[in-house]
Amino acid sequence: MTVRPRRPTDLPVLRELLAAQQAGSGYPVRWPLPFPVEEFLVRPGELGGWVALVGTRVVGHVALLEVRPGWEADGWAAGTGRPPERLAAVAVLFVAPGHGGRGIGTRLLDTAVARARHLGRLPVLDVVQEHSIAADLYRRRGWTVVGEARPPWLPPDRRPVLLMALDGPPG
């Protein structure tokens, strides 16, 4: 398995993988998305985007984003004591069905964290509490909960999302 920067030519495959994994993972929560999937995959303020490959086949994705003003920035800034421009948000992390449990998600996460650290920023992320497998993975890797938030896209019957940060090296 290798990780490389995402290319524009990866987007059609990533769109299909995101759709294929959504029923099993519940990610993203809103499905179908109310906007083009490409706008979910590639976002303004991106500090990097990567794909995981097994052979030549794309099997996973992660992005790293600037933290822009809004509900997440307020929560992360309050929880970490750092201004948004000193943070970098790990986002759009997913692995193709049938490829879980092979370290692909961990490798993608480590790639985004390394980039955040290279930029001198604290890695942060949000996770839906009902996605307990993901939240547990982050906790095992040293991420800590620094707050909770209720984004506008979260259904009212769901618990608030967890806002997490990784202070030390991944591990």
Protein Blocks (a to p, Z undefined) as FASTA:
>chain_A
ZZddddfklmmmmmmmmmmmmmmnopafbdcdfbdfklmmpcghiabdcdddehjacfbd
cddddddedjklmmmmmmnopafklgccdehiacdehigonommmmmmmmmmmmmmmnop
acdddddfklmmlmmmmmmnopacfbdcddfklcfkbccddddddfbacZZ
